[in-house]
């Protein structure tokens, strides 16, 4: 269970993250990589610009998902479940929370998920190569 001091510490970190993300959200994705439809550009230049826009949109999508994770973490902080692994119910280490305050899984469970994902990916690759 987190002390009130640690709760205040993480509330401050998460609130700051949320403020930063919301400030970034006010910047339109198109301003990150302008889409210029200039007929004088060759295909390579047009492809490069579209790739830049695609990347900017991908970044915006990741930031939107992170906003949801930060909001969820703040809710868990308020309801007393912050720092508790949602799968095994054990406490998440302080080092892990400090490194990634939005995490919902302890390291052993996270590692198990990662290994399962790698195994699945390996199997898919083997099937595709057969």
N, C-alpha and C positions, 0 to 999 in steps of 0.2 A: 504494500500500500504506500502511496506517495505521501510525503509530508506536505503540509500547506506551503512550505517554502519551495519545494520542488514543483508543486502544482503551479505556483505563481511564476516560477522560472520557465516552465514549458508553456504556460499561457502567454507569456511575453514573447517567446520565440515564435510560437504558432501565429499569434496575432500580427507580429511583424512580417512573417512570411505571407500571410493573407493580404496585408496591406500592400506589400511589394507586388504580389500577383495581380491584385486588382488595379494597381497603377499601370502595370504592363498591359492589362486587358483593355485599357482605354486607348491604347495605340492600335490603330487598324492594321490588320495583317498585311494589307496591300502597301502600307508605308514601309514595311520591313524589306520588301522586295518589289519595287514598282513594276507594274505590268505596262510596258510601253508597246503599243501596237504600231510601231514605226515600219512602214513598208520598205524603208531603206536597209533594215536589218536583214542579214542573211539567216538561213535556217538555224545555223549553229548558235547565233546570238539570240534568236527567238527561243530556242530550246533552253538555252542557259537562263534566260529571264524567267521562263515558265518553271524551270527547276527551282529557281530561287523563290518564286511565289509558292510553289508546292511545299518547300522547306519551311517557309514562314507560316503557312497554314498548319503544317504538322506541329510546329513549335506552339502555336496558339492552342491546338487541341490538347497537347501535353500539359500546358499551363492550366487549361480548363479542368482537366482531370485532377491536377494537383490541388486546385482550389477546393474541389470536392473532398479530397483526402484531408486537407488541412481543416476544413469545416467539420468533417467527421471526427478528427482528432480532438478538436475543441469541445465537441459534444461529449466524447468519451471522457475528457478531462472533467467536465461538469457532472457527468453521471457516475463517476467513480470507476470506470472500466479502462481508463487510459493506463497503459503500461502492463496490461494483462493480455496474454496471448489469446486471441479469439478461438484458437483451435484446441489447445491443450489446457488452458486456464492457468498456466504458470506465469510468474512475473517475467516481463521482458527486462533484460539487463539494462542498467542505466547507461552504459557505454553505447548500446544499440539505440536507445531512445535519443541520446544526445546526437548520434550520427544521423539518425533518420527518425525524427519525432512523429512522423505520420505512420510509422510501421504498426501493423496489427498482429504480427507474428514474431515469436521468439526465434533465436538463431537455429536451434535444432529443427523446429518445424519448417522454417524457411528453407533450410538446407535440404530437408526431405522433399519439399516442393520443387526445389531447383533440380535435384537429382531425378525426380520423376519426369520433369519437363525435358531434361537432357536425354533421358532414356526414350521418351516418346519421340523426340526429334530425331534421335539416332535410328529408331525403327522406321520412321517415315522416310528418311534418307535412304536406308537400305532397300525399302520397297520401291522407291523411285528409281534406284540404280539397277534393280533386277531386270 
